[in-house]
Amino acid sequence: MNKDEILKRSRNENKGQDEMERDVDAKAGRQAASIGLLVCMLLNLAELLIKGQANLSAWIVWSVIMGTMELLRFSKLRKKADLISAVILLACGVAFVAFYIIELLK
């Protein structure tokens, strides 16, 4: 593969996006995930204080979103830490679903 082919592929992959926009999107995603974690904690705390038990549905959504983000990072960057995070988060999501279903069946 020569230099011109590499440049052509790079332009096609980055068509319609600039580096700053991608960086801002990535930072916004990480910040949104952090805010999502905070909201999940506050919702569970409120339910725990009011009802005496916490609802796991918010944790299911958060862990699946975060697990998917980490899995996609792994697919692009091939970092073992991203794969480990993805597996842990998705396993938590599955566990939360199981506990949620058990609570529903009571």
Residue pairs with C-beta under 8 A, 6 or more apart in sequence:
29 69
33 62
33 65
33 66
33 69
36 62
36 65
37 62
39 58
40 58
40 59
40 62
43 55
43 58
44 54
44 55
44 58
44 59
47 53
47 54
47 55
48 54
53 103
55 100
56 96
56 99
56 100
56 103
57 100
59 92
59 93
59 96
60 93
60 96
60 97
60 100
63 89
63 90
63 92
63 93
63 96
64 89
64 90
64 93
66 85
66 89
67 85
67 86
67 87
67 88
67 89
67 90
67 92
67 93
68 86
68 90
70 82
70 83
70 85
70 86
70 89
71 82
71 83
71 86
71 90
73 79
73 82
73 86
74 82
74 83
74 86
